Amino acid sequence: MTGSDFAAWMAAIQERTEAALARFLPEPGIAPQRLHEAMRYAVLGGGKRVRPLLCHAAGALTGADPQRLDVAACAVEMIHAYSLVHDDLPCMDDDTLRRGKPTCHVEFDEATALLVGDSLQSQAFLLFGEHRICDDPARQLEAVRILAQAAGSRGMAGGQAMDIAGTGKNLSLQELELMHIHKTGALIRAAVLLGTHCGVPLREDETEQLDHFAKCVGLLFQVVDDILDESASTATLGKTAGKDAAQNKATYVSLLGIARARELAGELRERAEAALAPFGDTGRRLRELTDFIVTRKF
Amino acid sequence: MTGSDFAAWMAAIQERTEAALARFLPEPGIAPQRLHEAMRYAVLGGGKRVRPLLCHAAGALTGADPQRLDVAACAVEMIHAYSLVHDDLPCMDDDTLRRGKPTCHVEFDEATALLVGDSLQSQAFLLFGEHRICDDPARQLEAVRILAQAAGSRGMAGGQAMDIAGTGKNLSLQELELMHIHKTGALIRAAVLLGTHCGVPLREDETEQLDHFAKCVGLLFQVVDDILDESASTATLGKTAGKDAAQNKATYVSLLGIARARELAGELRERAEAALAPFGDTGRRLRELTDFIVTRKF
């Protein structure tokens, strides 16, 4: 399924995303310099860029312009990067390693890391204020709404709060799923929706199908993350392995065991791919990405 | 100058702002409940609402609709409230008292306070995605840009970074001013600009005048803050008095002495009021607010 063509496409999107992020972040020479250096440190030169990949792949469904997709992809990635910086802070997960490098507050300091996260969030919305992803400005405002909803208390940040509330407790599978739908799923869904948003509007039934795909892929991503967290090494992951178990957090593996978690990943992949069926060949990259998310080793 | 009519106007704006904020924040009963409770704790029931007052007062210049002004005022106030929550965290100013109540991380916990700030920022942009402040959606996108720029690394968050970098150093008056133009001034300017943004567009020369007013009022606010921090009590302020001196931070009072700081406040007030002259009677509330900012005791 996923061949060298996909690998080349993925590398090309990762490369253009890196270049676009470098362009959309304030230059390190602009005051306040240390903050701008730290923002670039937190965002550039690392990460699989799963959300930008999903955004570009989804854009293929609506014939979206790649330069517009860069804007949407970078806005989503900046929100993701801010959440990692804040999540690594001592008052949250207190982690020292991220994307194979010292975390932002270790490399700089806690106060700077706090402001890096805050500033990256503003910068994401600034992108939508400064660069058009659709001709119709009302539709662009809808993109602002999608991103803000996905990032906020009923999206990603809310998922973080559920994660904290659930630590050390016996979560049910349903509670774990609700947490992940918010914590990771909301922004992955936004990446997919905003990707299609850059092109010709989908029909309502198509949007529903895609929404179902995005939900399955968001959960799939998390199930695979939990499996890797249990089975891969810190060196391979570029972040601390086995963290959830050490922090007494429920995971798909701790609740289901690794064999059943692998089965669940297989089921979610099937559901995700079924949701893409109506899109035919335009859904190819999304299908390949789903395979990649299942088979990734880091 | 400022009479009982102004006091009644101010009370009415504060009251409608409180009601609008309560409406625009997620209900405390919605999951994640503790986060939503904490967001409401951090925003509701306190504060002078200087930025919403400036927003409504500026709206008078362009005949803006009060309900639209509520949206703009609440978005700005949510950004302000998030900055206070993060600023009070142990890794920043480590403060325990705000608006006469325990700070958010004291009342809840650090991780929750971090997420409260993050979520309030998203919520501010969500407001602009969900509620129109102008008929023209392109103009509304411009409002997103104004708010994001004012909040981010070249605005408020950048000012915080300059503040940290300057702590314990001998700042020049120019460096202190640059810091405050970012830290407090940027969002005060946004409050004024977004207020006018809700109504009929100003001419370019009018916008420039108003921009000059906003800059003067932003600095004026800070100079008076520094004077109060030196001379008023913790009980009166509702926040820890004398904090800047204790943290070895430069202030207008530490650099100029209290007498010269008072003179500077008088000069800035004159410049602010001169900038309002072309607006005649429509600038009345802004003029009265400027007086209030100078003469306030808390």
Interface residues (C-beta under 8 A of the other chain):
Chain A: P26 I30 A31 P32 R34 L35 H36 M39 Y82 S83 H86 L89 P90 C91 M92 D109 E110 A111 T112 L114 L115 G117 D118 S119 Q121 S122 Q123 F125 L126 F128 G129 E130 D136 P137 A138 Q140 L141 E142 V144 R145 I146 L147 A148 Q149 A151 G152 S153 R154 G155 A157 G158 Q160 A161 M162 I164 A165 L178 H182
Chain B: P26 I30 A31 P32 R34 L35 H36 M39 Y82 S83 H86 L89 P90 C91 M92 D109 E110 A111 T112 L114 L115 G117 D118 S119 Q121 S122 Q123 F125 L126 F128 G129 E130 D136 P137 A138 Q140 L141 E142 V144 R145 I146 L147 A148 Q149 A151 G152 S153 R154 G155 A157 G158 Q160 A161 M162 I164 A165 L178
